[in-house]
Amino acid sequence: MPKMNDFRKPVVYILDQELRKRDLKNKLKLSTDGEHGYKGELQEYPLELIRNSDKKVAKILYGIGVKKWEEELIRNAEGKVYRIKTTYPDKSTKTIQINKNGERQVISVTYV
C-alpha cells in the first residue's frame, strides 16, 4: 500500500514550475508597447551551465537556434547571487534583483 503523502511531490513540483513561469516570465506574450517581439513558450530546462573561475554557475543556457535564451547570475563581492539577467530569443532583456534581509533570507524580488 503506497504512503498517503506520495502525491505531494508531483503536486509541489507542478506548482513550483507554474510559479517560476509567472515570476520569471518564462512565457512571453506579445506586448502592445513593443517591449518583446517574441511570443511563445520557451524551453523550461537548461541545456548548458557555464561556470566562472570559482566554479560557480555564471550563465544558464536554454534552447537551441532561434528559441535560444539565457539567464546570467550576477554575484556580489561575497559571491552570492543578487541579480538575474534574462536575455530572451528576440535579444530583449529583463533583470530582477533579489532583496534579502540581514539574515540573508529573500524578502522580495524586484525588476531593475
N, C-alpha and C positions, 0 to 999 in steps of 0.2 A: 504494500500500500504506500503511495507516494506521500511525502510530507505535505502538510496543508499550506505552507508558505512557499512552495516551489514556484507558484505563479508570480511571485513578487519580482524576481529578477528580470524576466522579459518585460513586464509592465514598466518597471523603473527604467529600463534601457530605452524603450519606445518613448516614454515621456521625456527623458533626457535629450534624445535626438530631436524631438519636436521643439523643445525649449532652445536648443542650440540653433536650430534653423531660424527661429524667431529672433533670438537675441543677437546672433552674429550675422544675420542677413544672408544665410547660405542660399536662400531662394530669392532671386531678384525679380522685380516686376518692372514693366515699362513705366517710366516716370514721365509725367507731362512736362516737367521743367527741364528735361534733357539731362538729368543728373546721371542716369545709367541708360545706355543704349542697348545693353544686353538684357534679354529676358529668357527665362527658362531655368531649369534646375541645374545645379552644379553638383559635381561628384562629391560625395559625402566623406569618403575615406581617402587618407593620404597615400600617394604613390612613393614619395621620397621625403626623407628628413635630412636637412643639411645642418651639420654641426659646426660650431665655431672652434677656435683653438683650445678652448677649455672643455671641449667635447659636450657642450650643452647645445640643445636644438636652437638654431637661429632662424631657420625657414622651414615651412611645411608646404610641399608642392602637391597639388591635386590635379587630376585630369590630364588629358593629353590633347595636342592640337589646338583647335580653336576654342575648346572649352577649358583650357588650362588656366588655373588660378592659384594664388598662393597666400599664405599668411606669414608675416615676418614678426618674430618675437623680439621686441625691443627691451633690453635689460638695463637696469640702473647700475651704479658703481659696485653694488653688492652682488651683482649677477642675478638679481630677481627680475622677473618679467613685470613691467609696469605698463606697457602698451603693446597692442597687437595691431599691425597694419595689414589690411586685407587688400589685395590687388585682384580685381575681377577680370574676366576674359576681355572685356572692352577697354582695359587699361585704366579704368576709373579706380579710385582707392577710397577706403574709409579706415579711420584709425579710432580704436577705442582705448580709453585709459582705465586701468584697474586701480581703484582707490581703496586703500587699506587704512585700518585704524592703527593705533600704537602697538597693538598686539599682533600685527601682521595678518589680520583677518580681512578678507574682502568685504567692504561695506557697500560699494556701488561700482557701476561701470558706466562711463560717460563717453560720448563721442567728442573727439577733438578735431 
